[in-house]
Amino acid sequence: MDEIDPRRLVQIHPERISHVSSTDYPGHWPGEDHTWDLAAFRNNLRLDIQRLTPSTLDFDLVGVDASIANALRRILIAEVETIAVEKVFIWQNTSVMQDEVLAARLGLVPLRIHPGRLESWVPDATATDANTISFQLQVSCTRRPNVSRDETDPSVLYENSAVYSSSMLWQPVGQQAALPDWLADPPAVAAPDIVLVKLRPGQEVHAELHCVKACGREHAKWSPVATATYRLMPHIRIVKPIPERLHATFMQAFSPGVIGRRRTEGKKAGEGEWEVYVKDPRKDTVSRNVFLHPELKDCVKLGRVRDHFLFTLESAGQMPPQALLPEAIAVLRRKIRVVSEALEELMHPTALEEEEEAGGKADAAEEGAMDVDA
């Protein structure tokens, strides 16, 4: 595997870890200048997509500090805005489920709606077509005729024995029905097969759902990810040749697929000795099982690359996984911009603020003079 600067490694020992903190900052290494440089940062920054499915994105983020990686993770969980059910108006509910429990279940159903279509929700705001989307849920259960008397399956005996999320239907309000993009891609549930409640003949559920835009910081139902995690890239270095009789033991000490076996380089096919090598370190869980074998513990050094993060994002369904990271980066950039503008204002106040500050000092001086005269 490629050589890695030892300064980038978190070293893993049998019972402890070391070198966990970053060292690439000014003043740490004598005679070396590690002042932050934008060009160097751009040159070292790398993002590699490893796997993309309809619900999951795996990618590598290389060349950033843990604070940046963790900021992205927290933003993905709590600050990327989505749309979810906020208010439920229940007109009829004769099922066995209480109204408040049904409302809570409806609120957790992920909705496939682009958040840019709505304005962010403000507490106690009036619901309008600009900040609210409405869904209707109206299902009643009836007995199917001409069913065998020996049948016991409720889905065969009854019509609508279970209410699914697919029964939540979008109801346009205001100008929403006249917008082409809304009609071309109407709001809908992300997963149509979620069981909401079960019914029996004579029972009915009728509710109106109001959906608004907010973020996971307010409630988990607005979080766009089921999980957002990262781990550091494992680093395995074989420092001594492994005897062939111990190859199987060495390979079993790591996760499947981490260690491979091949002929010694320079030998023809079918000749020479076998050797083990690091095949795919990203599959390793860094269990440190290799240190349990006295004959192997001095043959390998384990570590993790401090600035190489293996991210896994699992979308909850509101947005495709490949859209989540750009949204999180946009939120992070807005936060940086707010801090930058606040610092700029603090360091270089505007003329109006300077006048107000000067006026305040003059008033204070005048009050002090009056106190002296008194």
KOLMARMAR-297824 format. One record per residue (C-alpha): residue in one letter; x, y, z. Coordinates in steps of 0.05 Angstrom, whole numbers, plus 5000, padded with zeros to 4 digits. Each point is the difference from the previous one (the first is absolute). Layout:
! residues N
R  res    c1    c2    c3
R    A     X     Y     Z
...
! end
This chain:
! residues 374
R  res    c1    c2    c3
R    M  5000  5000  5000
R    D  5021  5072  4989
R    E  5049  5031  5050
R    I  4966  5049  5048
R    D  5034  5054  5040
R    P  5006  4973  5071
R    R  4976  5067  5026
R    R  4932  4986  4969
R    L  4991  4935  5039
R    V  4964  4985  5065
R    Q  5040  4943  5028
R    I  4963  4940  5029
R    H  5034  4957  5053
R    P  4974  4937  5035
R    E  4969  5039  5058
R    R  5002  5073  4981
R    I  5004  5050  4943
R    S  5048  5058  4990
R    H  5012  5061  4955
R    V  4926  5015  4996
R    S  5006  5075  4991
R    S  5016  5039  4937
R    T  5070  5029  4996
R    D  4997  5041  4936
R    Y  4994  5069  5031
R    P  5050  5056  5011
R    G  5051  4992  5056
R    H  4994  4925  5010
R    W  5060  4977  4959
R    P  5064  5042  5010
R    G  5025  5033  4936
R    E  4937  4981  4961
R    D  4946  5048  4976
R    H  4931  4969  5003
R    T  4961  5064  4990
R    W  4933  4984  4968
R    D  5005  5009  4924
R    L  4940  4998  4954
R    A  5039  4973  4940
R    A  5029  4943  5042
R    F  4931  4985  5029
R    R  4969  4995  4930
R    N  5057  4956  4977
R    N  4992  4951  5058
R    L  4924  5000  5002
R    R  4968  4940  4967
R    L  4930  4970  4997
R    D  4991  4930  4970
R    I  4932  4967  4990
R    Q  5006  4926  5019
R    R  4929  4976  4995
R    L  4933  5030  4980
R    T  4933  4965  5006
R    P  4929  5030  5000
R    S  5005  5007  5076
R    T  5074  5000  5019
R    L  5062  5039  4983
R    D  5070  4979  5021
R    F  5056  5049  4987
R    D  5071  5017  5023
R    L  5016  5070  5025
R    V  5075  5010  5002
R    G  5042  5060  5022
R    V  4956  5033  5052
R    D  5001  5005  5075
R    A  4953  4960  5043
R    S  4963  5064  5019
R    I  4979  5010  4927
R    A  4979  4928  4991
R    N  4960  5001  5064
R    A  4967  5066  4981
R    L  4976  4969  4935
R    R  4973  4939  5037
R    R  4962  5043  5051
R    I  4972  5045  4945
R    L  4976  4940  4962
R    I  4963  4974  5061
R    A  4972  5065  5028
R    E  5004  5059  4953
R    V  4983  4980  4929
R    E  4927  5021  4991
R    T  4946  4952  4977
R    I  4924  4999  5000
R    A  4960  4958  5050
R    V  4930  4996  5030
R    E  4994  5051  5056
R    K  4925  5005  5014
R    V  4947  4945  4995
R    F  4926  5016  5000
R    I  4963  4936  5015
R    W  4927  5003  4978
R    Q  4985  4926  5011
R    N  5039  4944  5033
R    T  4963  4938  5022
R    S  5061  4954  4998
R    V  5031  4970  5063
R    M  5057  5051  4996
R    Q  4994  5064  5041
R    D  4998  5066  4962
R    E  5066  5025  5029
R    V  5036  4935  4984
R    L  4974  5001  4929
R    A  5021  5072  4992
R    A  5071  4983  5024
R    R  5005  4943  4950
R    L  4977  5045  4943
R    G  5052  5052  5019
R    L  5056  4950  4991
R    V  4981  4980  4929
R    P  5055  5027  4954
R    L  4974  5045  4943
R    R  5033  5005  4932
R    I  4994  5075  4990
R    H  5056  5047  4979
R    P  5009  5049  5059
R    G  5012  5058  4953
R    R  4925  5001  4984
R    L  4981  5027  5068
R    E  5022  5057  5045
R    S  5028  4980  5068
R    W  4948  4993  5054
R    V  4995  5054  5053
R    P  4966  4982  5066
R    D  4928  5026  5005
R    A  5001  5021  4926
R    T  4936  4998  4959
R    A  4998  4940  4953
R    T  5002  5021  4927
R    D  5016  4967  4933
R    A  5071  5028  5007
R    N  5017  4965  5065
R    T  4953  4941  5006
R    I  4983  4937  4960
R    S  4936  4962  5015
R    F  4987  4925  4996
R    Q  4935  4963  5009
R    L  4992  4931  5032
R    Q  4931  4968  4995
R    V  4993  4925  5003
R    S  4944  4955  5024
R    C  4999  4924  5009
R    T  4945  4956  4971
R    R  4988  4925  4995
R    R  5012  4968  4932
R    P  4942  4960  4973
R    N  5005  4927  4976
R    V  5060  4982  5043
R    S  5008  4929  5024
R    R  4975  4989  5071
R    D  5065  4964  5016
R    E  5043  5060  4981
R    T  5038  5032  5058
R    D  5046  5049  4964
R    P  4975  5071  5016
R    S  5028  5027  4934
R    V  4955  4951  4963
R    L  4940  5006  5046
R    Y  4997  5076  5002
R    E  5011  5060  4954
R    N  5051  5048  5030
R    S  5016  4956  5060
R    A  5065  5040  5005
R    V  5009  5074  4985
R    Y  5065  5013  4963
R    S  5038  5065  4990
R    S  4981  4997  4926
R    S  4930  5022  5023
R    M  5029  5069  5018
R    L  4981  5041  4939
R    W  5023  5070  4984
R    Q  4946  5054  4998
R    P  5023  5063  4963
R    V  4983  5065  5035
R    G  5003  5071  4972
R    Q  5048  5009  4942
R    Q  5031  4931  5008
R    A  4952  4969  4949
R    A  5022  5051  4948
R    L  5076  4989  5006
R    P  5027  4955  4944
R    D  5057  4970  5041
R    W  4951  4980  5055
R    L  4954  4966  4951
R    A  5058  4966  4963
R    D  5029  4973  5065
R    P  4944  5002  5053
R    P  5017  4993  5074
R    A  4995  4928  5024
R    V  5023  4953  5054
R    A  5070  4972  4993
R    A  4980  4929  5019
R    P  4929  4979  4980
R    D  4999  4935  5039
R    I  5004  5025  5071
R    V  4944  4972  5043
R    L  4966  5057  5038
R    V  4943  4964  5035
R    K  4957  4937  4993
R    L  4925  5003  4991
R    R  4941  4952  5004
R    P  4931  5006  4967
R    G  4964  5063  5022
R    Q  5064  5036  5021
R    E  5024  5063  4965
R    V  5057  5050  5001
R    H  4992  5070  4971
R    A  5053  5053  5012
R    E  5030  5062  4969
R    L  5076  5008  5005
R    H  5037  5066  4996
R    C  5074  4995  4982
R    V  5052  5054  5010
R    K  5075  5009  4989
R    A  5049  4997  5059
R    C  5063  4962  5021
R    G  5018  4942  5044
R    R  5022  5047  5055
R    E  4926  5012  5013
R    H  4978  4927  4996
R    A  5029  4936  4972
R    K  4943  4994  4949
R    W  5034  5056  4960
R    S  5068  4965  4999
R    P  5015  4979  4928
R    V  5046  4942  5021
R    A  4985  4936  5036
R    T  5074  5000  5018
R    A  5061  5041  4984
R    T  5065  4970  5026
R    Y  5074  5001  4986
R    R  5062  4962  5022
R    L  5074  5010  4988
R    M  5035  4961  4945
R    P  5036  4939  5031
R    H  5074  4995  4986
R    I  5035  4933  5004
R    R  5075  4992  4990
R    I  5035  4933  4999
R    V  5069  5012  5029
R    K  5026  4928  5002
R    P  4989  4942  4953
R    I  4945  4953  5023
R    P  5020  4927  5000
R    E  4958  4960  4952
R    R  4975  4954  5055
R    L  4969  5061  5033
R    H  4966  5029  4939
R    A  4931  4972  5016
R    T  5004  5025  5072
R    F  5022  5069  4977
R    M  4945  5006  4948
R    Q  4947  4978  5050
R    A  5024  5053  5050
R    F  4971  5053  4954
R    S  4931  5011  4969
R    P  4985  4959  4937
R    G  5032  5029  4938
R    V  5051  5044  5036
R    I  5061  4954  4991
R    G  5016  4965  4935
R    R  5049  4945  4981
R    R  5045  4998  4938
R    R  5064  4971  4971
R    T  5064  5036  5018
R    E  5017  5052  4948
R    G  5053  4982  4949
R    K  4981  4927  4997
R    K  4967  4966  4941
R    A  4929  4974  5006
R    G  4998  4938  5042
R    E  5069  5012  5030
R    G  5026  5036  5061
R    E  4971  5011  5069
R    W  4933  5029  5020
R    E  4994  5067  5036
R    V  4943  5038  5033
R    Y  4986  5073  4983
R    V  4951  5055  5018
R    K  4945  4992  4948
R    D  4944  5048  5022
R    P  5011  5036  5067
R    R  4933  5037  4997
R    K  4964  4935  5017
R    D  5037  4993  5066
R    T  4965  5015  5065
R    V  5066  5008  5037
R    S  4982  4946  5050
R    R  5074  4992  5020
R    N  4990  4924  5002
R    V  5069  4993  4968
R    F  5031  5024  5066
R    L  4971  4938  5035
R    H  5050  4956  4964
R    P  5070  5006  5030
R    E  5033  4976  4936
R    L  4965  5054  4958
R    K  4994  5061  5045
R    D  5070  5026  4981
R    C  4990  4988  4925
R    V  4949  5054  4988
R    K  4985  5073  5018
R    L  4928  5025  5002
R    G  4975  5071  4994
R    R  4947  5045  4970
R    V  5011  5057  4952
R    R  4981  5062  5039
R    D  4974  5042  4941
R    H  4969  4944  4958
R    F  4926  4992  5017
R    L  4956  4944  4975
R    F  4929  5028  4998
R    T  4935  4962  4996
R    L  4935  5037  4988
R    E  4933  4964  5000
R    S  4943  5043  4974
R    A  4934  4996  5036
R    G  4965  5009  4933
R    Q  4985  5074  4995
R    M  5060  5014  4955
R    P  5046  4955  4958
R    P  5065  4985  5037
R    Q  5043  5036  4947
R    A  4962  5065  5015
R    L  5013  4999  5075
R    L  5074  5018  5001
R    P  4993  5062  4955
R    E  4943  5024  5044
R    A  5043  4990  5063
R    I  5059  5037  4968
R    A  4953  5058  4982
R    V  4977  5005  5072
R    L  5072  4998  5025
R    R  5020  5056  4952
R    R  4941  5043  5023
R    K  5023  4991  5072
R    I  5071  5019  4982
R    R  4975  5061  4963
R    V  4960  5023  5061
R    V  5060  4993  5046
R    S  5045  5034  4949
R    E  4953  5059  4993
R    A  4993  5006  5076
R    L  5075  5001  5009
R    E  5008  5051  4944
R    E  4948  5044  5032
R    L  5034  4993  5068
R    M  5069  5017  4972
R    H  4976  5055  4953
R    P  4936  5032  5027
R    T  4958  5041  4952
R    A  4999  5076  5002
R    L  4930  5000  5031
R    E  5023  4955  5057
R    E  5062  5043  5011
R    E  4955  5062  5005
R    E  4954  4964  5049
R    E  5060  4979  5042
R    A  5028  5070  4999
R    G  4932  5029  5019
R    G  4995  4951  5058
R    K  5068  5020  5026
R    A  4981  5074  4994
R    D  4936  4988  5039
R    A  5038  4962  5054
R    A  5051  5057  5005
R    E  4944  5051  5005
R    E  4965  4960  5055
R    G  5066  4996  5038
R    A  5010  5075  4996
R    M  4930  5012  5026
R    D  5014  4954  5059
R    V  5063  5040  5017
R    D  4962  5066  4997
R    A  4947  4973  5046
! end
